[in-house]
């Protein structure tokens, strides 16, 4: 159900630019729902060309590690990750946890 709300918001934002031909959506590695679900739903509700880009995640851990998280589990509703250095669960996310409309191509 989460993807419906996100996709509706993306469509509404894109339509502000006019007659849409294509959109580019950036999906963070730690965003949910996963990129495939968002792409499928957008394709089902529009006739636009949809370009999906995956954004790698960056975390900042109390142990001093800053970099890519170790993703332990990822499903429709959540992502569980830890610090690859100290194994702390769910350190602070610096980047890669959002869904962003990056580009709109109009007719």
FIVEX-102975 format. One record per residue: x, y, z of N, C-alpha, C, O, CB in turn; residue in one letter; residue number from 1. Coordinates in Angstrom, 1 decimal. Atoms other than C-alpha are relative to their C-alpha. Glycine has a CB too. Layout:
residues N
+--------+---------+--------+---------+----------+--------+--------+---------+--------+--------+---------+--------+---------+----------+--------+------+------+
: n.east : n.north :   n.up : ca.east : ca.north :  ca.up : c.east : c.north :   c.up : o.east : o.north :   o.up : cb.east : cb.north :  cb.up : resn : resi :
+--------+---------+--------+---------+----------+--------+--------+---------+--------+--------+---------+--------+---------+----------+--------+------+------+
:      X :       Y :      Z :       X :        Y :      Z :      X :       Y :      Z :      X :       Y :      Z :       X :        Y :      Z :    A :  NUM :
...
+--------+---------+--------+---------+----------+--------+--------+---------+--------+--------+---------+--------+---------+----------+--------+------+------+
This chain:
residues 107
+--------+---------+--------+---------+----------+--------+--------+---------+--------+--------+---------+--------+---------+----------+--------+------+------+
: n.east : n.north :   n.up : ca.east : ca.north :  ca.up : c.east : c.north :   c.up : o.east : o.north :   o.up : cb.east : cb.north :  cb.up : resn : resi :
+--------+---------+--------+---------+----------+--------+--------+---------+--------+--------+---------+--------+---------+----------+--------+------+------+
:    0.8 :    -1.2 :    0.0 :     0.0 :      0.0 :    0.0 :    0.9 :     1.3 :    0.0 :    0.5 :     2.3 :   -0.5 :    -0.9 :      0.0 :    1.2 :    X :    1 :
:   -1.0 :    -1.1 :   -0.1 :     3.0 :      2.3 :    0.7 :    0.3 :     0.5 :   -1.4 :    0.4 :     1.7 :   -1.6 :     1.2 :     -0.4 :    0.7 :    X :    2 :
:   -0.4 :    -0.4 :    1.3 :     3.9 :      2.3 :   -3.0 :   -1.0 :     0.8 :   -0.7 :   -0.7 :     1.7 :   -1.5 :     0.4 :     -1.2 :   -0.8 :    X :    3 :
:    1.1 :    -0.7 :    0.6 :     0.5 :      3.6 :   -4.0 :    0.1 :     1.5 :    0.3 :    0.0 :     2.4 :   -0.5 :    -1.4 :     -0.5 :    0.4 :    X :    4 :
:   -0.1 :    -1.4 :   -0.4 :     0.9 :      6.8 :   -2.0 :    1.2 :     0.7 :   -0.6 :    1.1 :     1.8 :   -1.0 :     0.1 :      0.0 :    1.6 :    X :    5 :
:   -1.2 :    -0.6 :    0.5 :     4.5 :      7.4 :   -3.1 :   -0.2 :     0.2 :   -1.5 :    0.2 :     1.3 :   -2.0 :     1.2 :     -1.0 :    0.2 :    X :    6 :
:    0.2 :    -0.2 :    1.5 :     3.6 :      6.8 :   -6.8 :   -1.0 :     1.1 :   -0.3 :   -0.8 :     1.8 :   -1.3 :    -0.4 :     -1.3 :   -0.6 :    X :    7 :
:    1.0 :    -1.0 :    0.2 :     0.6 :      9.0 :   -6.6 :    0.6 :     1.4 :    0.2 :    0.4 :     2.3 :   -0.6 :    -1.2 :     -0.1 :    1.0 :    X :    8 :
:   -0.7 :    -1.3 :   -0.2 :     2.8 :     11.8 :   -5.2 :    0.9 :     0.3 :   -1.1 :    1.0 :     1.5 :   -1.5 :     0.7 :     -0.1 :    1.3 :    X :    9 :
:   -0.9 :    -0.2 :    1.2 :     5.3 :     11.3 :   -8.0 :   -0.7 :     0.5 :   -1.2 :   -0.3 :     1.4 :   -1.9 :     0.8 :     -1.3 :   -0.3 :    X :   10 :
:    0.8 :    -0.4 :    1.1 :     2.6 :     11.5 :  -10.6 :   -0.5 :     1.4 :    0.1 :   -0.4 :     2.2 :   -0.9 :    -1.1 :     -1.0 :   -0.2 :    X :   11 :
:    0.6 :    -1.4 :   -0.2 :     1.0 :     14.6 :   -9.1 :    1.1 :     1.0 :   -0.2 :    0.9 :     2.1 :   -0.8 :    -0.6 :      0.1 :    1.4 :    X :   12 :
:   -1.1 :    -0.9 :    0.2 :     4.4 :     16.3 :   -9.0 :    0.4 :     0.2 :   -1.4 :    0.7 :     1.3 :   -1.9 :     1.2 :     -0.4 :    0.9 :    X :   13 :
:   -0.5 :    -0.1 :    1.4 :     5.4 :     15.4 :  -12.5 :   -1.1 :     0.7 :   -0.9 :   -0.7 :     1.5 :   -1.8 :     0.1 :     -1.5 :   -0.6 :    X :   14 :
:    1.1 :    -0.6 :    0.8 :     2.0 :     16.6 :  -13.9 :    0.0 :     1.5 :    0.1 :   -0.5 :     2.2 :   -0.7 :    -1.3 :     -0.5 :    0.4 :    X :   15 :
:   -0.1 :    -1.4 :   -0.2 :     2.8 :     20.1 :  -12.6 :    0.8 :     0.6 :   -1.1 :    0.7 :     1.8 :   -1.4 :     0.7 :      0.3 :    1.4 :    X :   16 :
:   -0.9 :    -0.5 :    1.1 :     5.3 :     20.4 :  -15.5 :   -0.7 :     0.0 :   -1.3 :   -0.1 :     0.6 :   -2.3 :     1.2 :     -0.8 :    0.0 :    X :   17 :
:    0.7 :     0.1 :    1.2 :     2.8 :     19.7 :  -18.2 :   -0.3 :    -1.4 :   -0.5 :   -0.5 :    -2.3 :    0.3 :     0.8 :      0.7 :   -1.1 :    X :   18 :
:    0.2 :     1.3 :    0.6 :     2.1 :     16.8 :  -20.6 :    1.3 :    -0.8 :    0.1 :    2.2 :    -0.6 :   -0.6 :    -0.5 :      0.1 :   -1.5 :    X :   19 :
:   -1.2 :     0.8 :   -0.3 :     4.5 :     14.2 :  -19.3 :    0.3 :    -1.0 :   -1.1 :   -0.6 :    -1.8 :   -1.5 :    -0.1 :     -0.6 :    1.4 :    X :   20 :
:   -0.5 :     1.0 :    0.9 :     6.5 :     12.0 :  -21.7 :    0.8 :    -1.0 :    0.7 :    0.7 :    -2.2 :    0.5 :     0.8 :      0.6 :   -1.1 :    X :   21 :
:   -0.8 :     0.9 :   -0.7 :     9.0 :     10.5 :  -19.3 :    0.4 :     0.6 :    1.4 :    0.4 :     1.8 :    1.5 :     1.3 :     -0.3 :   -0.8 :    X :   22 :
:   -0.5 :    -0.4 :   -1.3 :    10.2 :     10.6 :  -15.7 :    1.2 :    -0.8 :    0.4 :    1.4 :    -1.9 :    0.0 :    -1.1 :     -0.1 :    1.1 :    X :   23 :
:   -1.2 :     0.7 :   -0.6 :    13.4 :      9.7 :  -13.9 :   -0.2 :     0.1 :    1.5 :   -0.4 :     1.1 :    2.1 :     1.4 :      0.6 :   -0.4 :    X :   24 :
:    0.2 :     0.1 :   -1.5 :    13.0 :      8.5 :  -10.3 :    1.2 :    -0.6 :    0.6 :    1.7 :    -1.7 :    0.2 :    -1.3 :     -0.8 :    0.3 :    X :   25 :
:   -1.2 :     0.5 :   -0.8 :    15.9 :      8.0 :   -7.9 :   -0.5 :    -0.7 :    1.2 :   -1.3 :    -0.1 :    2.0 :     1.0 :      1.1 :    0.3 :    X :   26 :
:    0.4 :     0.7 :   -1.2 :    15.3 :      5.3 :   -5.3 :    1.2 :    -0.5 :    0.8 :    2.1 :    -1.2 :    0.3 :    -0.9 :     -1.3 :   -0.5 :    X :   27 :
:   -1.1 :     0.4 :   -0.9 :    17.6 :      4.9 :   -2.4 :    0.0 :    -1.4 :    0.3 :   -1.0 :    -2.1 :    0.4 :    -0.1 :      0.8 :    1.3 :    X :   28 :
:   -0.2 :     1.4 :   -0.4 :    19.0 :      1.6 :   -1.5 :   -0.7 :    -0.5 :    1.2 :   -1.1 :    -1.6 :    1.4 :     1.5 :     -0.3 :    0.1 :    X :   29 :
:    0.7 :     0.3 :   -1.2 :    17.4 :      1.8 :    1.9 :   -1.4 :     0.5 :    0.0 :   -2.1 :     0.4 :    1.1 :     0.8 :      0.6 :    1.2 :    X :   30 :
:    1.4 :    -0.5 :    0.1 :    14.1 :      3.2 :    0.7 :   -0.9 :    -1.2 :   -0.1 :   -0.5 :    -2.3 :   -0.5 :    -0.2 :      0.9 :   -1.2 :    X :   31 :
:    1.0 :     1.0 :    0.2 :    11.0 :      1.1 :    0.9 :   -1.3 :     0.6 :   -0.4 :   -1.6 :     1.7 :    0.0 :    -0.2 :     -0.9 :    1.2 :    X :   32 :
:   -0.2 :     1.3 :    0.6 :     9.2 :     -0.2 :   -1.0 :    1.1 :     0.0 :   -1.0 :    1.6 :     1.0 :   -1.4 :    -1.3 :     -0.5 :   -0.7 :    X :   33 :
:   -1.1 :     0.2 :    0.9 :    11.9 :     -1.6 :   -3.2 :   -0.3 :     0.6 :   -1.4 :   -1.4 :     0.8 :   -1.8 :     0.3 :     -1.5 :   -0.2 :    X :   34 :
:    0.0 :    -0.6 :    1.3 :    12.7 :     -0.1 :   -6.6 :   -0.9 :    -0.7 :   -1.0 :   -1.6 :    -0.1 :   -1.8 :     1.4 :      0.2 :   -0.6 :    X :   35 :
:    0.8 :     0.8 :    1.0 :    11.0 :     -2.9 :   -8.6 :   -1.5 :     0.2 :    0.2 :   -2.2 :     0.3 :   -0.8 :     0.3 :     -1.5 :    0.1 :    X :   36 :
:    1.4 :    -0.2 :   -0.2 :     7.7 :     -2.4 :   -6.9 :   -0.5 :     1.4 :   -0.4 :   -1.6 :     1.5 :   -1.0 :    -0.3 :     -0.2 :    1.5 :    X :   37 :
:    0.3 :    -1.3 :    0.4 :     7.7 :      1.3 :   -7.5 :   -0.1 :     0.1 :   -1.5 :   -1.0 :     0.7 :   -2.0 :     1.0 :      1.0 :    0.6 :    X :   38 :
:    0.0 :     0.0 :    1.4 :     8.6 :      0.8 :  -11.1 :   -1.3 :    -0.7 :   -0.6 :   -1.9 :    -0.1 :   -1.5 :     1.3 :     -0.6 :   -0.6 :    X :   39 :
:    1.2 :     0.8 :    0.5 :     5.8 :     -1.8 :  -11.7 :   -1.3 :     0.8 :    0.2 :   -2.1 :     0.9 :   -0.6 :    -0.1 :     -1.3 :    0.7 :    X :   40 :
:    1.2 :    -0.7 :   -0.3 :     3.2 :      0.4 :  -10.0 :   -0.1 :     1.3 :   -0.9 :   -1.2 :     1.6 :   -1.4 :    -0.1 :      0.4 :    1.4 :    X :   41 :
:    0.0 :    -1.2 :    0.8 :     4.2 :      3.6 :  -11.9 :   -0.3 :    -0.4 :   -1.5 :   -1.1 :     0.3 :   -2.2 :     1.4 :      0.7 :    0.0 :    X :   42 :
:    0.3 :     0.5 :    1.4 :     4.1 :      1.6 :  -15.2 :   -1.5 :    -0.4 :   -0.2 :   -2.1 :    -0.2 :   -1.2 :     0.9 :     -1.2 :   -0.4 :    X :   43 :
:    1.4 :     0.4 :    0.0 :     0.6 :      0.4 :  -14.3 :   -0.9 :     1.2 :    0.0 :   -2.0 :     1.1 :   -0.5 :    -0.3 :     -0.9 :    1.2 :    X :   44 :
:    0.9 :    -1.1 :   -0.1 :    -0.8 :      3.8 :  -13.7 :    0.3 :     1.2 :   -0.9 :   -0.4 :     2.2 :   -1.0 :     0.0 :      0.6 :    1.4 :    X :   45 :
:   -0.3 :    -1.0 :    1.0 :     0.9 :      5.8 :  -16.4 :    0.4 :    -0.6 :   -1.4 :    0.6 :    -1.8 :   -1.4 :     1.2 :      1.0 :    0.5 :    X :   46 :
:   -0.5 :     0.5 :    1.3 :     1.9 :      5.5 :  -20.1 :    1.3 :     0.6 :   -0.3 :    1.8 :     0.6 :   -1.4 :    -1.0 :      0.4 :   -1.1 :    X :   47 :
:   -1.3 :    -0.7 :    0.1 :     5.1 :      7.4 :  -19.5 :    1.2 :    -0.9 :   -0.1 :    1.1 :    -2.1 :    0.4 :     0.2 :      1.0 :    1.1 :    X :   48 :
:   -1.2 :     0.7 :   -0.1 :     8.6 :      6.2 :  -20.1 :    0.5 :     0.2 :    1.4 :    0.6 :     1.4 :    1.9 :     1.1 :      0.5 :   -1.1 :    X :   49 :
:   -0.4 :    -0.1 :   -1.4 :     9.9 :      5.5 :  -16.6 :    1.5 :    -0.5 :    0.1 :    1.8 :    -1.7 :   -0.2 :    -0.9 :     -0.9 :    0.9 :    X :   50 :
:   -1.4 :     0.4 :   -0.2 :    13.6 :      5.5 :  -15.8 :    0.2 :     0.0 :    1.5 :    0.0 :     1.0 :    2.2 :     1.0 :      1.1 :   -0.7 :    X :   51 :
:   -0.2 :     0.2 :   -1.4 :    14.5 :      4.2 :  -12.4 :    1.5 :     0.0 :    0.2 :    2.3 :    -0.8 :   -0.5 :    -0.7 :     -1.3 :    0.6 :    X :   52 :
:   -1.4 :     0.0 :   -0.3 :    17.9 :      4.9 :  -10.9 :    0.2 :    -0.3 :    1.5 :   -0.5 :     0.2 :    2.4 :     0.7 :      1.4 :   -0.2 :    X :   53 :
:   -0.3 :     0.5 :   -1.4 :    19.3 :      3.2 :   -7.8 :    1.0 :     0.9 :    0.6 :    2.1 :     1.1 :    0.0 :     0.4 :     -1.5 :    0.0 :    X :   54 :
:   -0.9 :    -0.8 :   -0.8 :    21.0 :      5.4 :   -5.2 :    0.6 :    -0.8 :    1.1 :   -0.1 :    -1.3 :    2.0 :    -0.7 :      1.3 :    0.5 :    X :   55 :
:   -0.7 :     0.7 :   -1.1 :    23.6 :      3.7 :   -3.0 :   -0.2 :     0.7 :    1.3 :   -0.2 :     1.9 :    1.3 :     1.5 :     -0.2 :   -0.4 :    X :   56 :
:    0.2 :    -0.5 :   -1.3 :    23.2 :      4.2 :    0.7 :    1.3 :     0.3 :    0.6 :    2.3 :    -0.3 :    0.4 :    -0.8 :     -0.9 :    0.9 :    X :   57 :
:   -1.2 :    -0.3 :   -0.9 :    25.7 :      5.8 :    3.1 :   -0.5 :     0.1 :    1.4 :   -1.5 :     0.8 :    1.7 :     0.7 :      1.3 :   -0.5 :    X :   58 :
:    0.3 :    -0.1 :   -1.4 :    25.6 :      5.4 :    6.8 :    1.1 :     0.6 :    0.8 :    2.3 :     0.6 :    0.3 :    -0.3 :     -1.4 :    0.6 :    X :   59 :
:   -1.0 :    -0.5 :   -0.9 :    27.4 :      7.0 :    9.7 :   -0.2 :    -0.7 :    1.3 :   -1.3 :    -0.5 :    2.0 :    -0.1 :      1.6 :    0.1 :    X :   60 :
:    0.1 :     0.7 :   -1.2 :    28.0 :      4.8 :   12.7 :    0.8 :     0.6 :    1.1 :    1.8 :     1.3 :    0.9 :     0.5 :     -1.5 :   -0.2 :    X :   61 :
:   -0.7 :    -0.5 :   -1.2 :    29.0 :      5.7 :   16.3 :    1.4 :    -0.5 :    0.1 :    2.3 :     0.1 :    0.7 :    -0.8 :     -0.4 :    1.2 :    X :   62 :
:   -1.4 :     0.5 :   -0.1 :    32.1 :      3.5 :   15.8 :    1.0 :     0.7 :   -0.9 :    2.2 :     0.5 :   -0.8 :    -0.1 :     -1.5 :   -0.4 :    X :   63 :
:   -0.9 :    -0.8 :    0.8 :    33.4 :      6.0 :   13.3 :   -0.1 :    -0.4 :   -1.5 :    0.5 :     0.3 :   -2.3 :     1.4 :     -0.1 :    0.4 :    X :   64 :
:    0.1 :     0.5 :    1.4 :    32.5 :      4.0 :   10.1 :   -0.9 :     0.9 :   -0.7 :   -2.0 :     1.3 :   -0.2 :    -0.5 :     -1.4 :    0.0 :    X :   65 :
:    1.0 :    -0.7 :    0.9 :    31.0 :      6.0 :    7.3 :    0.2 :    -0.6 :   -1.4 :    1.3 :    -0.7 :   -1.9 :     0.4 :      1.6 :   -0.1 :    X :   66 :
:   -0.1 :     0.7 :    1.3 :    30.2 :      4.2 :    4.1 :   -1.3 :    -0.8 :   -0.3 :   -2.3 :    -0.5 :    0.3 :     1.2 :     -0.9 :   -0.1 :    X :   67 :
:    1.2 :     0.9 :    0.4 :    27.9 :      1.5 :    2.6 :   -0.4 :    -0.9 :    1.1 :    0.5 :    -1.5 :    1.8 :     0.4 :     -0.8 :   -1.3 :    X :   68 :
:    0.5 :     0.9 :   -1.0 :    25.7 :     -0.4 :    5.0 :    0.1 :    -1.5 :   -0.4 :    0.2 :    -1.7 :   -1.6 :    -1.4 :      0.4 :    0.5 :    X :   69 :
:    0.2 :     1.4 :    0.3 :    25.5 :     -4.2 :    5.2 :   -1.5 :    -0.2 :    0.1 :   -2.0 :    -0.2 :    1.2 :     0.9 :     -0.9 :    1.0 :    X :   70 :
:    1.5 :     0.2 :    0.0 :    21.9 :     -4.9 :    4.2 :   -0.2 :    -1.5 :    0.3 :    0.2 :    -2.4 :   -0.4 :    -0.6 :      0.3 :   -1.4 :    X :   71 :
:    0.3 :     1.4 :   -0.4 :    20.7 :     -8.0 :    6.1 :   -1.3 :    -0.5 :   -0.5 :   -1.4 :    -1.7 :   -0.8 :    -0.1 :      0.0 :    1.6 :    X :   72 :
:    1.3 :     0.5 :    0.5 :    17.1 :     -8.1 :    5.0 :   -0.7 :     1.2 :   -0.6 :   -0.7 :     2.3 :   -0.1 :    -0.9 :     -0.6 :    1.1 :    X :   73 :
:    0.7 :    -1.0 :    0.6 :    15.0 :     -6.1 :    2.6 :   -1.3 :    -0.6 :   -0.6 :   -1.3 :    -1.5 :   -1.4 :     0.8 :      0.7 :   -1.1 :    X :   74 :
:    1.2 :     0.5 :    0.5 :    11.3 :     -6.6 :    1.9 :   -0.9 :     1.2 :   -0.3 :   -0.5 :     2.4 :   -0.2 :    -0.7 :     -1.0 :    0.9 :    X :   75 :
:    1.0 :    -1.0 :    0.4 :     8.1 :     -4.7 :    1.0 :   -0.1 :     1.2 :    1.1 :   -0.3 :     2.3 :    0.7 :    -1.3 :     -0.6 :   -0.2 :    X :   76 :
:    0.3 :    -1.0 :   -1.1 :     7.8 :     -2.9 :    4.4 :    1.2 :     0.6 :    0.7 :    1.1 :     1.6 :    1.3 :    -0.9 :     -0.5 :    0.9 :    X :   77 :
:   -1.1 :    -0.5 :   -0.7 :    11.3 :     -2.5 :    5.8 :    1.3 :    -0.5 :   -0.5 :    1.4 :    -1.4 :   -1.3 :    -0.1 :     -0.3 :    1.5 :    X :   78 :
:   -1.4 :     0.4 :    0.4 :    15.1 :     -2.7 :    5.4 :    0.7 :    -0.1 :    1.3 :    0.7 :     0.8 :    2.2 :     0.6 :      1.0 :   -1.0 :    X :   79 :
:   -0.8 :     0.2 :   -1.2 :    17.3 :     -4.1 :    8.1 :    1.5 :     0.0 :   -0.4 :    1.8 :    -0.8 :   -1.3 :    -0.4 :     -1.3 :    0.8 :    X :   80 :
:   -1.5 :    -0.1 :    0.4 :    21.0 :     -3.2 :    7.9 :    0.8 :     0.3 :    1.2 :    0.3 :     0.6 :    2.3 :     0.2 :      1.2 :   -1.0 :    X :   81 :
:   -0.9 :    -0.3 :   -1.1 :    24.0 :     -2.9 :   10.1 :    1.3 :     0.6 :   -0.5 :    1.5 :     0.7 :   -1.7 :     0.3 :     -1.3 :    0.8 :    X :   82 :
:   -1.3 :    -0.5 :    0.3 :    27.4 :     -1.4 :   10.2 :    0.9 :    -1.1 :   -0.3 :    1.0 :    -2.1 :    0.5 :     0.6 :      0.9 :    1.2 :    X :   83 :
:   -0.9 :     1.1 :    0.4 :    29.9 :     -3.6 :    8.4 :    1.2 :    -0.1 :    0.9 :    1.9 :    -1.1 :    1.0 :     0.4 :      0.1 :   -1.4 :    X :   84 :
:   -1.2 :     0.0 :   -0.9 :    32.6 :     -2.6 :   10.9 :   -0.3 :    -0.6 :    1.4 :    0.4 :    -1.5 :    1.8 :     0.5 :      1.4 :    0.1 :    X :   85 :
:    0.3 :     0.4 :   -1.4 :    31.0 :     -3.0 :   14.3 :   -1.2 :    -0.9 :    0.2 :   -1.5 :    -1.4 :    1.3 :     0.0 :      1.2 :    0.9 :    X :   86 :
:    1.2 :     0.8 :    0.0 :    27.8 :     -4.8 :   13.4 :   -1.2 :     0.6 :    0.7 :   -2.2 :     0.0 :    1.0 :     0.2 :     -1.4 :    0.5 :    X :   87 :
:    1.1 :    -0.7 :   -0.7 :    25.6 :     -2.2 :   15.2 :   -1.2 :     0.1 :   -1.0 :   -1.0 :     0.3 :   -2.2 :     0.4 :      1.5 :    0.4 :    X :   88 :
:    1.2 :     0.0 :    0.8 :    22.0 :     -2.4 :   13.9 :   -0.5 :     1.5 :   -0.2 :   -0.4 :     2.3 :    0.7 :    -1.1 :     -0.8 :    0.6 :    X :   89 :
:    0.7 :    -1.3 :    0.4 :    20.4 :      0.6 :   12.1 :    0.8 :     1.3 :    0.4 :    0.2 :     2.1 :    1.0 :    -1.3 :      0.0 :    0.6 :    X :   90 :
:   -0.7 :    -1.3 :   -0.2 :    23.1 :      3.3 :   12.3 :   -0.6 :     1.1 :   -0.8 :   -1.5 :     0.8 :   -1.7 :     1.5 :     -0.2 :   -0.4 :    X :   91 :
:    0.6 :    -1.2 :    0.7 :    22.3 :      6.8 :   11.1 :    0.2 :    -0.1 :   -1.5 :    1.3 :    -0.4 :   -2.0 :     0.6 :      1.3 :    0.6 :    X :   92 :
:   -0.1 :    -0.1 :    1.5 :    21.5 :      7.1 :    7.4 :    0.4 :     1.4 :   -0.4 :   -0.3 :     2.3 :    0.0 :    -1.4 :     -0.5 :   -0.6 :    X :   93 :
:   -0.4 :    -1.3 :    0.6 :    23.3 :      9.9 :    5.6 :   -0.6 :     0.2 :   -1.3 :   -1.0 :     1.4 :   -1.6 :     1.6 :      0.0 :   -0.1 :    X :   94 :
:    0.6 :    -0.1 :    1.4 :    22.0 :      9.2 :    2.1 :   -0.5 :    -1.4 :   -0.4 :    0.0 :    -2.4 :    0.0 :     1.1 :      0.6 :   -0.9 :    X :   95 :
:    0.5 :     1.3 :    0.6 :    20.1 :      6.6 :    0.1 :   -1.2 :    -0.6 :    0.6 :   -1.3 :    -1.8 :    0.6 :     1.1 :     -0.9 :    0.0 :    X :   96 :
:    1.2 :     0.6 :   -0.6 :    16.9 :      6.2 :    2.0 :   -1.3 :     0.7 :   -0.5 :   -2.4 :     0.5 :    0.1 :     0.1 :      0.2 :    1.5 :    X :   97 :
:    1.2 :    -0.8 :    0.5 :    14.5 :      8.4 :   -0.1 :   -0.3 :    -0.4 :   -1.5 :    0.5 :    -1.0 :   -2.2 :     0.3 :      1.5 :    0.0 :    X :   98 :
:    0.5 :     0.2 :    1.4 :    12.5 :      8.2 :   -3.3 :   -0.2 :     1.5 :   -0.5 :   -0.9 :     2.3 :    0.1 :    -1.4 :     -0.8 :   -0.1 :    X :   99 :
:   -0.1 :    -1.4 :    0.5 :    13.1 :     11.4 :   -5.4 :   -0.3 :     0.0 :   -1.5 :    0.2 :    -0.7 :   -2.3 :     1.3 :      0.6 :    0.3 :    X :  100 :
:    0.2 :    -0.2 :    1.4 :    11.6 :     12.5 :   -8.7 :    1.1 :     1.0 :   -0.5 :    1.2 :     2.1 :   -0.1 :    -1.4 :      0.7 :   -0.2 :    X :  101 :
:   -1.2 :    -0.8 :    0.5 :    14.8 :     13.7 :  -10.5 :   -0.2 :     0.7 :   -1.3 :    0.4 :     1.8 :   -1.5 :     1.1 :     -1.0 :   -0.2 :    X :  102 :
:    0.2 :    -0.7 :    1.3 :    13.6 :     14.6 :  -14.0 :   -1.4 :    -0.3 :   -0.5 :   -1.9 :    -1.4 :   -0.4 :     1.1 :     -0.5 :   -1.0 :    X :  103 :
:    1.3 :     0.1 :    0.7 :    10.4 :     15.2 :  -15.9 :    0.2 :     0.5 :   -1.5 :    0.7 :     1.6 :   -1.7 :    -1.1 :      0.8 :    0.7 :    X :  104 :
:   -0.1 :    -0.4 :    1.4 :    10.4 :     15.2 :  -19.7 :   -1.4 :     0.2 :   -0.5 :   -2.3 :    -0.7 :   -0.4 :     0.8 :     -1.1 :   -0.9 :    X :  105 :
:    1.3 :    -0.3 :    0.4 :     7.4 :     16.9 :  -21.2 :   -0.1 :     0.0 :   -1.6 :    0.9 :     0.1 :   -2.2 :    -0.5 :      1.4 :    0.5 :    X :  106 :
:    0.2 :     0.0 :    1.4 :     5.9 :     16.7 :  -24.7 :    0.0 :     1.4 :   -0.6 :   -0.1 :     1.5 :   -1.8 :    -1.4 :     -0.7 :   -0.3 :    X :  107 :
+--------+---------+--------+---------+----------+--------+--------+---------+--------+--------+---------+--------+---------+----------+--------+------+------+
